[in-house]
Amino acid sequence: MSDVQLFNTAPPVTLYYDGQCPFCRIEVEWLNKHPNRKHIRLIDIRKVDFDAAETGYSFDTLMGQLHVRDNEGNWYVGMDASRALYATLGYRRLVKLSCLPGLRGVMNAGYRFFARRRIRLGQWWEKHYSKRDNERYN
Protein backbone atom coordinates (compact mmCIF):
# COMPACT_ATOMS: atom_id res chain seq x y z
CA MET A 1 0.00 0.00 0.00
CA SER A 2 1.50 3.33 -0.99
CA ASP A 3 1.46 6.21 1.46
CA VAL A 4 -0.07 8.41 -1.24
CA GLN A 5 -3.05 6.07 -1.51
CA LEU A 6 -3.49 6.15 2.30
CA PHE A 7 -3.76 9.93 2.24
CA ASN A 8 -6.14 10.00 -0.70
CA THR A 9 -8.88 7.76 0.63
CA ALA A 10 -12.22 8.70 -0.87
CA PRO A 11 -14.70 9.44 1.93
CA PRO A 12 -16.88 8.18 3.23
CA VAL A 13 -14.91 5.14 4.32
CA THR A 14 -16.59 2.02 5.64
CA LEU A 15 -15.11 0.43 8.75
CA TYR A 16 -15.90 -3.25 9.26
CA TYR A 17 -15.58 -4.03 12.96
CA ASP A 18 -16.35 -6.77 15.47
CA GLY A 19 -19.17 -5.49 17.67
CA GLN A 20 -18.39 -8.10 20.33
CA CYS A 21 -14.77 -6.95 20.76
CA PRO A 22 -14.43 -4.63 23.79
CA PHE A 23 -11.65 -2.65 22.10
CA CYS A 24 -13.68 -2.26 18.91
CA ARG A 25 -16.71 -1.06 20.90
CA ILE A 26 -14.63 1.62 22.64
CA GLU A 27 -13.22 2.78 19.30
CA VAL A 28 -16.67 2.86 17.69
CA GLU A 29 -18.07 4.83 20.63
CA TRP A 30 -15.31 7.40 20.12
CA LEU A 31 -15.87 7.45 16.35
CA ASN A 32 -19.60 8.06 16.84
CA LYS A 33 -18.75 11.25 18.76
CA HIS A 34 -16.03 12.43 16.37
CA PRO A 35 -16.58 15.78 14.60
CA ASN A 36 -15.82 14.13 11.23
CA ARG A 37 -18.23 11.23 11.86
CA LYS A 38 -19.97 11.97 8.56
CA HIS A 39 -16.90 10.61 6.75
CA ILE A 40 -17.27 7.13 8.27
CA ARG A 41 -19.76 4.33 7.81
CA LEU A 42 -19.66 1.68 10.54
CA ILE A 43 -20.55 -1.96 9.86
CA ASP A 44 -20.69 -4.47 12.71
CA ILE A 45 -19.72 -7.79 11.15
CA ARG A 46 -21.31 -9.68 14.06
CA LYS A 47 -24.83 -8.46 13.28
CA VAL A 48 -27.14 -11.23 12.07
CA ASP A 49 -28.04 -9.34 8.89
CA PHE A 50 -24.37 -8.86 7.86
CA ASP A 51 -23.33 -10.93 4.84
CA ALA A 52 -19.55 -11.19 4.50
CA ALA A 53 -19.89 -12.54 0.96
CA GLU A 54 -21.05 -9.08 -0.18
CA THR A 55 -17.60 -7.72 0.69
CA GLY A 56 -15.70 -10.38 -1.24
CA TYR A 57 -14.05 -11.53 1.97
CA SER A 58 -14.92 -14.40 4.28
CA PHE A 59 -16.19 -13.73 7.79
CA ASP A 60 -13.01 -15.29 9.22
CA THR A 61 -10.85 -12.98 7.12
CA LEU A 62 -12.79 -9.93 8.31
CA MET A 63 -12.44 -11.15 11.91
CA GLY A 64 -8.68 -11.57 11.53
CA GLN A 65 -7.80 -7.94 10.86
CA LEU A 66 -9.43 -4.55 10.58
CA HIS A 67 -10.85 -3.79 7.12
CA VAL A 68 -11.73 -0.38 5.67
CA ARG A 69 -13.15 0.28 2.20
CA ASP A 70 -13.22 3.75 0.72
CA ASN A 71 -15.87 5.26 -1.51
CA GLU A 72 -14.00 4.19 -4.65
CA GLY A 73 -13.89 0.54 -3.55
CA ASN A 74 -10.24 0.50 -2.41
CA TRP A 75 -9.57 -1.85 0.51
CA TYR A 76 -7.20 -1.19 3.41
CA VAL A 77 -6.35 -4.04 5.76
CA GLY A 78 -4.68 -4.26 9.16
CA MET A 79 -2.61 -1.27 10.24
CA ASP A 80 -3.18 0.33 6.83
CA ALA A 81 -6.93 0.24 7.61
CA SER A 82 -6.25 2.23 10.78
CA ARG A 83 -4.04 4.63 8.85
CA ALA A 84 -6.68 5.16 6.15
CA LEU A 85 -9.38 5.69 8.77
CA TYR A 86 -7.33 8.22 10.74
CA ALA A 87 -6.22 10.04 7.58
CA THR A 88 -9.90 10.38 6.65
CA LEU A 89 -10.64 11.79 10.10
CA GLY A 90 -7.95 14.44 9.65
CA TYR A 91 -5.03 12.95 11.59
CA ARG A 92 -2.67 13.04 8.63
CA ARG A 93 0.40 14.06 10.65
CA LEU A 94 -0.04 11.10 12.97
CA VAL A 95 -0.51 8.81 9.98
CA LYS A 96 2.63 10.22 8.31
CA LEU A 97 4.56 9.57 11.51
CA SER A 98 3.34 5.96 11.52
CA CYS A 99 4.64 5.57 7.95
CA LEU A 100 8.25 6.50 8.74
CA PRO A 101 10.77 3.81 7.83
CA GLY A 102 11.36 1.53 10.78
CA LEU A 103 8.35 2.78 12.71
CA ARG A 104 6.00 1.53 10.01
CA GLY A 105 7.31 -2.02 10.31
CA VAL A 106 7.18 -1.96 14.11
CA MET A 107 3.61 -0.65 14.10
CA ASN A 108 2.52 -3.21 11.50
CA ALA A 109 4.05 -6.03 13.56
CA GLY A 110 2.50 -4.66 16.75
CA TYR A 111 -0.91 -4.52 15.09
CA ARG A 112 -0.63 -8.12 13.85
CA PHE A 113 0.42 -9.25 17.35
CA PHE A 114 -2.55 -7.46 18.90
CA ALA A 115 -5.05 -8.60 16.23
CA ARG A 116 -4.19 -12.27 16.79
CA ARG A 117 -4.77 -11.89 20.54
CA ARG A 118 -7.52 -9.28 20.71
CA ILE A 119 -10.29 -11.68 21.71
CA ARG A 120 -8.31 -13.09 24.63
CA LEU A 121 -6.98 -9.66 25.61
CA GLY A 122 -10.49 -8.23 25.36
CA GLN A 123 -11.91 -10.89 27.66
CA TRP A 124 -9.17 -10.24 30.20
CA TRP A 125 -9.60 -6.48 29.90
CA GLU A 126 -13.38 -6.65 30.29
CA LYS A 127 -13.07 -8.88 33.36
CA HIS A 128 -10.46 -6.60 34.91
CA TYR A 129 -12.28 -3.39 33.95
CA SER A 130 -15.66 -4.66 35.20
CA LYS A 131 -14.14 -5.73 38.51
CA ARG A 132 -12.55 -2.31 38.98
CA ASP A 133 -15.81 -0.52 38.17
CA ASN A 134 -17.77 -2.69 40.59
CA GLU A 135 -15.27 -1.92 43.34
CA ARG A 136 -15.43 1.80 42.56
CA TYR A 137 -19.25 2.02 42.60
CA ASN A 138 -19.96 -0.35 45.52
C-alpha positions as CSV (number, residue, x, y, z in Angstrom):
1,M,0.0,0.0,0.0
2,S,1.5,3.3,-1.0
3,D,1.5,6.2,1.5
4,V,-0.1,8.4,-1.2
5,Q,-3.1,6.1,-1.5
6,L,-3.5,6.1,2.3
7,F,-3.8,9.9,2.2
8,N,-6.1,10.0,-0.7
9,T,-8.9,7.8,0.6
10,A,-12.2,8.7,-0.9
11,P,-14.7,9.4,1.9
12,P,-16.9,8.2,3.2
13,V,-14.9,5.1,4.3
14,T,-16.6,2.0,5.6
15,L,-15.1,0.4,8.7
16,Y,-15.9,-3.2,9.3
17,Y,-15.6,-4.0,13.0
18,D,-16.4,-6.8,15.5
19,G,-19.2,-5.5,17.7
20,Q,-18.4,-8.1,20.3
21,C,-14.8,-7.0,20.8
22,P,-14.4,-4.6,23.8
23,F,-11.6,-2.7,22.1
24,C,-13.7,-2.3,18.9
25,R,-16.7,-1.1,20.9
26,I,-14.6,1.6,22.6
27,E,-13.2,2.8,19.3
28,V,-16.7,2.9,17.7
29,E,-18.1,4.8,20.6
30,W,-15.3,7.4,20.1
31,L,-15.9,7.4,16.3
32,N,-19.6,8.1,16.8
33,K,-18.7,11.3,18.8
34,H,-16.0,12.4,16.4
35,P,-16.6,15.8,14.6
36,N,-15.8,14.1,11.2
37,R,-18.2,11.2,11.9
38,K,-20.0,12.0,8.6
39,H,-16.9,10.6,6.7
40,I,-17.3,7.1,8.3
41,R,-19.8,4.3,7.8
42,L,-19.7,1.7,10.5
43,I,-20.5,-2.0,9.9
44,D,-20.7,-4.5,12.7
45,I,-19.7,-7.8,11.1
46,R,-21.3,-9.7,14.1
47,K,-24.8,-8.5,13.3
48,V,-27.1,-11.2,12.1
49,D,-28.0,-9.3,8.9
50,F,-24.4,-8.9,7.9
51,D,-23.3,-10.9,4.8
52,A,-19.5,-11.2,4.5
53,A,-19.9,-12.5,1.0
54,E,-21.0,-9.1,-0.2
55,T,-17.6,-7.7,0.7
56,G,-15.7,-10.4,-1.2
57,Y,-14.0,-11.5,2.0
58,S,-14.9,-14.4,4.3
59,F,-16.2,-13.7,7.8
60,D,-13.0,-15.3,9.2
61,T,-10.8,-13.0,7.1
62,L,-12.8,-9.9,8.3
63,M,-12.4,-11.2,11.9
64,G,-8.7,-11.6,11.5
65,Q,-7.8,-7.9,10.9
66,L,-9.4,-4.6,10.6
67,H,-10.8,-3.8,7.1
68,V,-11.7,-0.4,5.7
69,R,-13.2,0.3,2.2
70,D,-13.2,3.8,0.7
71,N,-15.9,5.3,-1.5
72,E,-14.0,4.2,-4.7
73,G,-13.9,0.5,-3.6
74,N,-10.2,0.5,-2.4
75,W,-9.6,-1.8,0.5
76,Y,-7.2,-1.2,3.4
77,V,-6.3,-4.0,5.8
78,G,-4.7,-4.3,9.2
79,M,-2.6,-1.3,10.2
80,D,-3.2,0.3,6.8
81,A,-6.9,0.2,7.6
82,S,-6.3,2.2,10.8
83,R,-4.0,4.6,8.8
84,A,-6.7,5.2,6.1
85,L,-9.4,5.7,8.8
86,Y,-7.3,8.2,10.7
87,A,-6.2,10.0,7.6
88,T,-9.9,10.4,6.6
89,L,-10.6,11.8,10.1
90,G,-8.0,14.4,9.6
91,Y,-5.0,12.9,11.6
92,R,-2.7,13.0,8.6
93,R,0.4,14.1,10.7
94,L,0.0,11.1,13.0
95,V,-0.5,8.8,10.0
96,K,2.6,10.2,8.3
97,L,4.6,9.6,11.5
98,S,3.3,6.0,11.5
99,C,4.6,5.6,8.0
100,L,8.2,6.5,8.7
101,P,10.8,3.8,7.8
102,G,11.4,1.5,10.8
103,L,8.3,2.8,12.7
104,R,6.0,1.5,10.0
105,G,7.3,-2.0,10.3
106,V,7.2,-2.0,14.1
107,M,3.6,-0.7,14.1
108,N,2.5,-3.2,11.5
109,A,4.0,-6.0,13.6
110,G,2.5,-4.7,16.8
111,Y,-0.9,-4.5,15.1
112,R,-0.6,-8.1,13.9
113,F,0.4,-9.3,17.3
114,F,-2.6,-7.5,18.9
115,A,-5.1,-8.6,16.2
116,R,-4.2,-12.3,16.8
117,R,-4.8,-11.9,20.5
118,R,-7.5,-9.3,20.7
119,I,-10.3,-11.7,21.7
120,R,-8.3,-13.1,24.6
121,L,-7.0,-9.7,25.6
122,G,-10.5,-8.2,25.4
123,Q,-11.9,-10.9,27.7
124,W,-9.2,-10.2,30.2
125,W,-9.6,-6.5,29.9
126,E,-13.4,-6.7,30.3
127,K,-13.1,-8.9,33.4
128,H,-10.5,-6.6,34.9
129,Y,-12.3,-3.4,33.9
130,S,-15.7,-4.7,35.2
131,K,-14.1,-5.7,38.5
132,R,-12.5,-2.3,39.0
133,D,-15.8,-0.5,38.2
134,N,-17.8,-2.7,40.6
135,E,-15.3,-1.9,43.3
136,R,-15.4,1.8,42.6
137,Y,-19.2,2.0,42.6
138,N,-20.0,-0.4,45.5
